[in-house]
Amino acid sequence: MCDTGPVTAPTLNDPISIREALLTPGTWAVVGLSDHPTRTAYRIAGWLADHLGHTIIPVHPKAETVFGQTGYASLSAIPDGTRVDVVDCFVRSELVGAVVDEAIANADRLGITMVWLQLGVIDEAAAERAAAAGLQVVMDTCPRIEYPKLVPAE
């Protein structure tokens, strides 16, 4: 096996991939999303749905319904035939590797093309595994931070 070094653009935080993910309506599985409106995951997922037109699939151990969407306890519990474009990770850095591995394992079944590790969520090894599996990787940033870079002030 050949060592290619750390994950770099265009695989990591590629501006074109970020633009496509944010501006093309799709389905985002938001891992760590619960029905608590004070949580960052709730606010960002609501913004993705309301402002950008994305469909949200809540993924949380409690499998709560959020924004009228059925929740699932894990990515593996999302039914066959469901399309997931982006897996958005609102979990601590020490837990995100397992989420990324589950996204890799379900990528073909669900059509996953990107994993997005939220602001402050950093796991270089997980990012490298995702990139090696052919997924785009966004790490240590938030859609609300990236969106203004893509569009004129509203």
Z-matrix of the N, CA and C atoms (Angstrom, degrees):
N
C 1 1.447
C 2 1.523 1 108.59
N 3 1.262 2 116.75 1 138.89
C 4 1.455 3 123.67 2 -175.92
C 5 1.522 4 110.22 3 -95.60
N 6 1.318 5 117.90 4 133.58
C 7 1.456 6 121.94 5 177.33
C 8 1.521 7 107.84 6 -88.08
N 9 1.334 8 116.14 7 118.89
C 10 1.461 9 120.54 8 -178.37
C 11 1.520 10 112.19 9 -100.28
N 12 1.333 11 117.11 10 3.92
C 13 1.453 12 120.17 11 179.23
C 14 1.514 13 111.70 12 84.73
N 15 1.329 14 117.07 13 -172.02
C 16 1.460 15 120.77 14 -176.67
C 17 1.523 16 112.09 15 -68.01
N 18 1.327 17 114.24 16 158.23
C 19 1.460 18 120.90 17 178.20
C 20 1.520 19 108.73 18 -63.91
N 21 1.322 20 116.45 19 131.28
C 22 1.461 21 121.03 20 178.88
C 23 1.523 22 109.13 21 -136.54
N 24 1.324 23 116.22 22 171.57
C 25 1.458 24 121.14 23 175.75
C 26 1.521 25 108.26 24 -58.79
N 27 1.323 26 122.06 25 147.92
C 28 1.451 27 123.95 26 7.45
C 29 1.519 28 114.74 27 -84.66
N 30 1.325 29 118.86 28 1.24
C 31 1.453 30 120.40 29 -177.94
C 32 1.523 31 112.06 30 -73.82
N 33 1.313 32 118.88 31 -39.68
C 34 1.465 33 122.36 32 -176.26
C 35 1.523 34 110.89 33 -102.55
N 36 1.328 35 115.22 34 122.32
C 37 1.466 36 123.13 35 176.73
C 38 1.532 37 112.89 36 52.81
N 39 1.315 38 115.27 37 39.97
C 40 1.459 39 120.76 38 178.36
C 41 1.531 40 109.75 39 -67.69
N 42 1.333 41 118.50 40 120.95
C 43 1.466 42 121.05 41 -176.79
C 44 1.529 43 113.74 42 -57.95
N 45 1.316 44 117.61 43 -35.84
C 46 1.465 45 120.17 44 179.76
C 47 1.522 46 110.18 45 -67.86
N 48 1.317 47 117.09 46 -42.50
C 49 1.463 48 120.73 47 178.14
C 50 1.526 49 111.20 48 -65.55
N 51 1.321 50 117.07 49 -40.18
C 52 1.463 51 120.88 50 177.19
C 53 1.520 52 110.02 51 -61.97
N 54 1.321 53 116.95 52 -45.70
C 55 1.467 54 121.32 53 178.34
C 56 1.524 55 110.77 54 -57.72
N 57 1.326 56 116.99 55 -48.74
C 58 1.468 57 120.53 56 -179.44
C 59 1.529 58 111.30 57 -61.88
N 60 1.332 59 116.78 58 -43.40
C 61 1.466 60 120.14 59 -178.72
C 62 1.521 61 111.79 60 -63.76
N 63 1.318 62 116.67 61 -40.54
C 64 1.458 63 119.52 62 -177.20
C 65 1.522 64 113.10 63 -79.68
N 66 1.321 65 117.48 64 -39.54
C 67 1.464 66 120.20 65 -171.96
C 68 1.524 67 114.75 66 -93.04
N 69 1.322 68 118.28 67 -12.64
C 70 1.459 69 121.38 68 177.39
C 71 1.525 70 107.98 69 -100.49
N 72 1.340 71 117.70 70 113.73
C 73 1.466 72 118.56 71 -179.60
C 74 1.529 73 110.92 72 -54.71
N 75 1.317 74 114.91 73 131.99
C 76 1.452 75 120.91 74 -178.84
C 77 1.510 76 110.16 75 -155.95
N 78 1.303 77 115.46 76 -166.44
C 79 1.457 78 121.35 77 -178.87
C 80 1.527 79 109.35 78 -112.31
N 81 1.312 80 114.81 79 126.82
C 82 1.452 81 122.28 80 179.60
C 83 1.522 82 108.50 81 -114.34
N 84 1.323 83 117.06 82 121.45
C 85 1.460 84 121.75 83 170.09
C 86 1.522 85 106.11 84 -86.86
N 87 1.323 86 116.48 85 116.39
C 88 1.458 87 121.19 86 -175.57
C 89 1.533 88 108.14 87 -102.88
N 90 1.323 89 114.74 88 104.33
C 91 1.462 90 121.69 89 -177.11
C 92 1.526 91 108.68 90 -81.96
N 93 1.332 92 115.52 91 123.43
C 94 1.451 93 121.35 92 -176.06
C 95 1.518 94 112.49 93 102.25
N 96 1.344 95 117.35 94 3.32
C 97 1.462 96 121.94 95 -178.76
C 98 1.524 97 110.21 96 -82.32
N 99 1.332 98 115.32 97 121.28
C 100 1.458 99 121.39 98 175.35
C 101 1.529 100 108.19 99 -121.21
N 102 1.320 101 115.79 100 -178.79
C 103 1.464 102 119.79 101 -177.94
C 104 1.531 103 112.49 102 -90.17
N 105 1.321 104 117.51 103 25.37
C 106 1.465 105 122.15 104 179.28
C 107 1.527 106 109.64 105 -94.62
N 108 1.332 107 118.25 106 105.74
C 109 1.467 108 121.03 107 -174.57
C 110 1.519 109 115.02 108 -64.99
N 111 1.321 110 118.47 109 -14.60
C 112 1.465 111 119.78 110 178.81
C 113 1.524 112 112.33 111 -84.46
N 114 1.305 113 117.71 112 -9.42
C 115 1.467 114 121.54 113 -178.28
C 116 1.529 115 110.53 114 -81.35
N 117 1.319 116 115.73 115 145.81
C 118 1.465 117 121.13 116 179.94
C 119 1.522 118 111.12 117 -60.14
N 120 1.314 119 117.89 118 -41.13
C 121 1.464 120 120.68 119 -179.61
C 122 1.526 121 110.57 120 -57.84
N 123 1.308 122 116.89 121 -40.91
C 124 1.472 123 121.22 122 179.82
C 125 1.532 124 110.49 123 -63.92
N 126 1.313 125 116.10 124 -46.95
C 127 1.468 126 119.81 125 -178.17
C 128 1.532 127 111.90 126 -65.54
N 129 1.324 128 117.60 127 -43.26
C 130 1.469 129 120.25 128 -178.67
C 131 1.527 130 110.40 129 -69.83
N 132 1.318 131 117.72 130 -42.52
C 133 1.465 132 120.38 131 178.76
C 134 1.529 133 110.47 132 -62.81
N 135 1.327 134 116.95 133 -40.33
C 136 1.468 135 120.16 134 177.00
C 137 1.517 136 111.51 135 -62.16
N 138 1.321 137 116.56 136 -40.75
C 139 1.465 138 121.14 137 177.75
C 140 1.531 139 110.88 138 -65.24
N 141 1.332 140 116.95 139 -43.08
C 142 1.472 141 120.33 140 177.72
C 143 1.526 142 110.77 141 -57.53
N 144 1.322 143 116.36 142 -41.09
C 145 1.463 144 120.87 143 -179.21
C 146 1.524 145 111.29 144 -74.13
N 147 1.329 146 116.70 145 -52.44
C 148 1.466 147 120.69 146 -173.20
C 149 1.517 148 113.48 147 -73.49
N 150 1.317 149 116.77 148 -40.55
C 151 1.469 150 120.24 149 -173.69
C 152 1.531 151 112.81 150 -91.06
N 153 1.338 152 116.59 151 -36.55
C 154 1.464 153 119.54 152 -175.14
C 155 1.524 154 113.69 153 -107.87
N 156 1.325 155 118.33 154 -7.59
C 157 1.455 156 121.15 155 175.41
C 158 1.520 157 115.65 156 80.36
N 159 1.325 158 117.16 157 18.21
C 160 1.460 159 119.78 158 179.00
C 161 1.526 160 110.65 159 -80.10
N 162 1.320 161 115.72 160 149.35
C 163 1.452 162 122.09 161 170.21
C 164 1.525 163 107.00 162 -86.40
N 165 1.319 164 116.22 163 136.10
C 166 1.460 165 121.59 164 -177.09
C 167 1.529 166 109.39 165 -111.51
N 168 1.329 167 115.45 166 132.20
C 169 1.458 168 121.69 167 171.38
C 170 1.527 169 106.74 168 -113.42
N 171 1.341 170 117.28 169 112.62
C 172 1.460 171 119.68 170 178.07
C 173 1.531 172 111.01 171 -71.72
N 174 1.324 173 115.98 172 134.12
C 175 1.464 174 121.71 173 175.69
C 176 1.525 175 106.97 174 -127.99
N 177 1.320 176 115.33 175 114.86
C 178 1.459 177 121.97 176 -175.72
C 179 1.524 178 107.36 177 -158.83
N 180 1.325 179 118.58 178 145.13
C 181 1.468 180 119.29 179 -179.16
C 182 1.536 181 114.05 180 -52.37
N 183 1.339 182 117.72 181 -29.59
C 184 1.472 183 120.73 182 178.97
C 185 1.525 184 112.33 183 -80.81
N 186 1.328 185 118.64 184 -9.56
C 187 1.469 186 123.90 185 178.95
C 188 1.528 187 111.62 186 50.62
N 189 1.319 188 116.31 187 47.75
C 190 1.456 189 121.73 188 -178.31
C 191 1.531 190 111.52 189 -78.33
N 192 1.327 191 115.35 190 148.16
C 193 1.456 192 121.24 191 171.03
C 194 1.528 193 107.56 192 -78.88
N 195 1.326 194 115.95 193 128.80
C 196 1.460 195 121.63 194 -178.83
C 197 1.525 196 107.59 195 -133.44
N 198 1.309 197 117.16 196 135.16
C 199 1.466 198 122.85 197 -178.08
C 200 1.532 199 111.12 198 55.04
N 201 1.319 200 116.99 199 31.61
C 202 1.459 201 121.72 200 -179.50
C 203 1.517 202 114.46 201 76.24
N 204 1.332 203 117.00 202 4.36
C 205 1.466 204 121.73 203 -178.73
C 206 1.525 205 109.80 204 -101.02
N 207 1.318 206 116.15 205 134.83
C 208 1.455 207 121.55 206 178.26
C 209 1.518 208 110.23 207 -61.62
N 210 1.328 209 115.36 208 134.06
C 211 1.451 210 120.58 209 177.58
C 212 1.514 211 111.49 210 -95.93
N 213 1.311 212 116.12 211 157.11
C 214 1.467 213 123.23 212 179.45
C 215 1.517 214 108.56 213 -129.62
N 216 1.326 215 115.64 214 147.71
C 217 1.459 216 121.11 215 -177.52
C 218 1.527 217 112.68 216 -71.50
N 219 1.335 218 117.03 217 -22.42
C 220 1.468 219 121.43 218 -179.02
C 221 1.525 220 108.60 219 -158.40
N 222 1.313 221 116.27 220 167.54
C 223 1.461 222 120.29 221 174.93
C 224 1.531 223 110.32 222 -62.33
N 225 1.321 224 116.70 223 -36.01
C 226 1.463 225 120.94 224 -179.14
C 227 1.523 226 112.16 225 -65.36
N 228 1.337 227 117.43 226 -22.30
C 229 1.465 228 121.50 227 -179.61
C 230 1.528 229 112.58 228 -83.41
N 231 1.316 230 118.12 229 -12.08
C 232 1.471 231 120.59 230 177.38
C 233 1.525 232 107.73 231 -65.93
N 234 1.336 233 117.76 232 130.78
C 235 1.467 234 120.39 233 -173.44
C 236 1.532 235 113.85 234 -64.24
N 237 1.324 236 114.52 235 148.50
C 238 1.461 237 120.87 236 172.16
C 239 1.524 238 108.25 237 -54.64
N 240 1.316 239 116.51 238 147.40
C 241 1.455 240 121.42 239 179.42
C 242 1.510 241 113.34 240 88.60
N 243 1.332 242 117.41 241 -7.55
C 244 1.461 243 121.98 242 176.33
C 245 1.521 244 107.84 243 -87.55
N 246 1.313 245 116.43 244 131.12
C 247 1.464 246 121.45 245 177.88
C 248 1.524 247 109.34 246 -93.36
N 249 1.327 248 116.89 247 129.07
C 250 1.462 249 123.03 248 174.99
C 251 1.522 250 106.77 249 -124.93
N 252 1.316 251 116.43 250 117.16
C 253 1.457 252 120.42 251 -179.91
C 254 1.526 253 111.89 252 -83.42
N 255 1.332 254 115.84 253 -44.00
C 256 1.464 255 121.47 254 -174.67
C 257 1.518 256 109.22 255 -130.69
N 258 1.319 257 116.09 256 136.47
C 259 1.461 258 122.12 257 169.44
C 260 1.522 259 106.48 258 -103.66
N 261 1.329 260 115.63 259 112.54
C 262 1.464 261 123.47 260 -176.31
C 263 1.525 262 107.60 261 -100.90
N 264 1.332 263 117.22 262 119.41
C 265 1.464 264 122.42 263 -169.18
C 266 1.522 265 112.57 264 -103.71
N 267 1.329 266 116.09 265 107.67
C 268 1.459 267 123.44 266 173.50
C 269 1.522 268 108.75 267 -106.24
N 270 1.315 269 116.61 268 60.64
C 271 1.457 270 122.28 269 176.88
C 272 1.527 271 107.90 270 -131.33
N 273 1.310 272 116.23 271 161.97
C 274 1.461 273 120.35 272 179.98
C 275 1.527 274 110.72 273 -63.91
N 276 1.317 275 115.00 274 153.15
C 277 1.466 276 121.22 275 -179.11
C 278 1.517 277 112.27 276 -53.37
N 279 1.331 278 117.83 277 -39.56
C 280 1.459 279 119.88 278 -177.27
C 281 1.527 280 112.88 279 -71.68
N 282 1.321 281 117.75 280 -12.19
C 283 1.468 282 121.81 281 178.88
C 284 1.525 283 113.25 282 -105.66
N 285 1.324 284 117.09 283 -15.48
C 286 1.465 285 119.49 284 -170.56
C 287 1.524 286 112.92 285 -69.65
N 288 1.314 287 118.81 286 -26.60
C 289 1.464 288 120.50 287 179.83
C 290 1.517 289 112.07 288 -57.24
N 291 1.325 290 117.15 289 -41.51
C 292 1.466 291 120.95 290 179.02
C 293 1.526 292 111.14 291 -66.79
N 294 1.332 293 116.96 292 -36.11
C 295 1.468 294 120.54 293 177.81
C 296 1.528 295 109.77 294 -66.92
N 297 1.319 296 116.32 295 -43.78
C 298 1.467 297 120.40 296 178.67
C 299 1.528 298 110.12 297 -62.15
N 300 1.326 299 117.03 298 -42.60
C 301 1.462 300 119.94 299 178.29
C 302 1.525 301 111.31 300 -61.93
N 303 1.335 302 116.63 301 -38.39
C 304 1.463 303 119.96 302 177.34
C 305 1.531 304 110.88 303 -67.76
N 306 1.329 305 116.99 304 -37.01
C 307 1.473 306 120.20 305 176.06
C 308 1.522 307 110.31 306 -63.30
N 309 1.325 308 116.94 307 -42.70
C 310 1.468 309 120.81 308 177.98
C 311 1.522 310 109.92 309 -61.16
N 312 1.323 311 116.52 310 -45.30
C 313 1.463 312 120.97 311 -178.05
C 314 1.522 313 112.56 312 -64.41
N 315 1.329 314 117.14 313 -28.09
C 316 1.465 315 121.43 314 -177.73
C 317 1.524 316 113.06 315 -105.60
N 318 1.322 317 117.59 316 5.75
C 319 1.467 318 120.78 317 -174.70
C 320 1.521 319 112.29 318 -59.10
N 321 1.295 320 118.17 319 -48.79
C 322 1.465 321 119.76 320 -178.84
C 323 1.523 322 111.40 321 -66.71
N 324 1.312 323 116.95 322 -43.12
C 325 1.473 324 121.64 323 -177.34
C 326 1.526 325 112.25 324 -64.52
N 327 1.338 326 116.75 325 -38.23
C 328 1.462 327 120.96 326 -176.14
C 329 1.526 328 113.70 327 -103.89
N 330 1.320 329 118.00 328 -8.09
C 331 1.461 330 120.73 329 -179.57
C 332 1.519 331 113.67 330 78.92
N 333 1.319 332 117.42 331 21.64
C 334 1.467 333 121.94 332 -177.72
C 335 1.531 334 109.49 333 -63.80
N 336 1.339 335 115.39 334 130.27
C 337 1.463 336 120.00 335 179.10
C 338 1.525 337 112.76 336 -117.75
N 339 1.344 338 116.88 337 -13.52
C 340 1.468 339 119.55 338 -175.33
C 341 1.522 340 110.16 339 -147.95
N 342 1.336 341 114.97 340 143.80
C 343 1.454 342 121.19 341 165.83
C 344 1.527 343 107.25 342 -115.43
N 345 1.331 344 115.26 343 134.54
C 346 1.463 345 121.71 344 -177.88
C 347 1.520 346 107.01 345 -119.64
N 348 1.323 347 116.78 346 111.87
C 349 1.462 348 122.77 347 177.21
C 350 1.522 349 107.35 348 -94.35
N 351 1.306 350 115.77 349 118.08
C 352 1.455 351 121.90 350 -171.79
C 353 1.527 352 113.11 351 -63.94
N 354 1.307 353 114.76 352 170.43
C 355 1.457 354 123.06 353 -179.60
C 356 1.523 355 109.71 354 -51.22
N 357 1.321 356 116.73 355 125.05
C 358 1.448 357 122.55 356 -179.88
C 359 1.510 358 114.51 357 87.48
N 360 1.330 359 117.42 358 -7.02
C 361 1.467 360 121.53 359 178.82
C 362 1.524 361 107.27 360 -96.95
N 363 1.337 362 115.75 361 110.03
C 364 1.460 363 121.02 362 -174.03
C 365 1.521 364 109.49 363 -132.29
N 366 1.324 365 115.73 364 126.63
C 367 1.463 366 122.06 365 174.04
C 368 1.523 367 106.72 366 -152.80
N 369 1.327 368 115.33 367 93.35
C 370 1.463 369 121.36 368 -176.69
C 371 1.525 370 111.91 369 -58.90
N 372 1.335 371 117.15 370 -40.94
C 373 1.462 372 120.29 371 -178.65
C 374 1.527 373 110.87 372 -64.89
N 375 1.325 374 116.85 373 -41.12
C 376 1.466 375 120.21 374 177.62
C 377 1.525 376 110.65 375 -65.65
N 378 1.328 377 116.35 376 -39.48
C 379 1.465 378 120.45 377 178.21
C 380 1.528 379 110.40 378 -62.13
N 381 1.323 380 116.23 379 -41.31
C 382 1.463 381 120.16 380 178.38
C 383 1.526 382 111.54 381 -64.74
N 384 1.341 383 117.36 382 -40.22
C 385 1.472 384 120.24 383 177.83
C 386 1.525 385 110.62 384 -63.47
N 387 1.328 386 116.49 385 -42.54
C 388 1.465 387 120.17 386 179.81
C 389 1.524 388 110.75 387 -64.04
N 390 1.321 389 116.42 388 -45.07
C 391 1.465 390 120.05 389 179.30
C 392 1.522 391 110.82 390 -62.61
N 393 1.328 392 116.63 391 -41.80
C 394 1.471 393 120.34 392 178.63
C 395 1.525 394 111.41 393 -62.95
N 396 1.328 395 116.35 394 -27.70
C 397 1.468 396 121.24 395 178.37
C 398 1.531 397 111.96 396 -84.71
N 399 1.340 398 116.63 397 0.16
C 400 1.463 399 120.31 398 176.95
C 401 1.512 400 115.22 399 92.96
N 402 1.320 401 117.59 400 9.97
C 403 1.459 402 120.58 401 179.26
C 404 1.520 403 110.93 402 -91.94
N 405 1.315 404 115.91 403 145.94
C 406 1.456 405 120.75 404 169.46
C 407 1.519 406 107.35 405 -73.92
N 408 1.326 407 116.79 406 146.84
C 409 1.455 408 121.54 407 -177.54
C 410 1.524 409 109.41 408 -128.30
N 411 1.327 410 114.86 409 127.35
C 412 1.460 411 121.88 410 170.15
C 413 1.523 412 105.34 411 -117.72
N 414 1.335 413 116.05 412 130.12
C 415 1.461 414 119.41 413 -174.50
C 416 1.520 415 110.99 414 -138.12
N 417 1.339 416 114.39 415 138.67
C 418 1.459 417 122.75 416 172.77
C 419 1.522 418 112.65 417 64.92
N 420 1.327 419 115.62 418 41.08
C 421 1.458 420 120.33 419 172.46
C 422 1.518 421 108.32 420 -155.27
N 423 1.311 422 115.74 421 172.77
C 424 1.465 423 122.06 422 -174.20
C 425 1.530 424 109.53 423 -127.84
N 426 1.327 425 118.00 424 145.39
C 427 1.466 426 119.55 425 176.62
C 428 1.530 427 113.47 426 -54.67
N 429 1.343 428 117.34 427 -35.45
C 430 1.465 429 120.06 428 179.76
C 431 1.520 430 111.63 429 -68.81
N 432 1.320 431 117.78 430 -22.35
C 433 1.464 432 121.88 431 175.61
C 434 1.531 433 109.71 432 -82.35
N 435 1.325 434 116.37 433 -40.60
C 436 1.462 435 120.84 434 -176.08
C 437 1.521 436 112.95 435 -76.91
N 438 1.319 437 118.61 436 -33.87
C 439 1.461 438 121.74 437 -174.86
C 440 1.535 439 113.81 438 -57.42
N 441 1.325 440 119.47 439 -46.19
C 442 1.475 441 118.95 440 179.65
C 443 1.530 442 113.62 441 -61.10
N 444 1.310 443 117.58 442 -22.62
C 445 1.455 444 120.36 443 177.78
C 446 1.521 445 111.31 444 -72.81
N 447 1.341 446 116.38 445 -16.74
C 448 1.467 447 121.49 446 -173.18
C 449 1.519 448 113.47 447 -98.84
N 450 1.313 449 116.74 448 -24.66
C 451 1.459 450 119.77 449 -173.22
C 452 1.528 451 109.47 450 -130.96
N 453 1.322 452 116.59 451 154.33
C 454 1.471 453 119.64 452 175.47
C 455 1.519 454 109.61 453 -62.93
N 456 1.319 455 116.46 454 159.35
C 457 1.466 456 121.23 455 177.51
C 458 1.515 457 110.33 456 -53.91
N 459 1.302 458 114.84 457 136.99
C 460 1.472 459 120.12 458 -178.96
C 461 1.507 460 110.58 459 -101.50
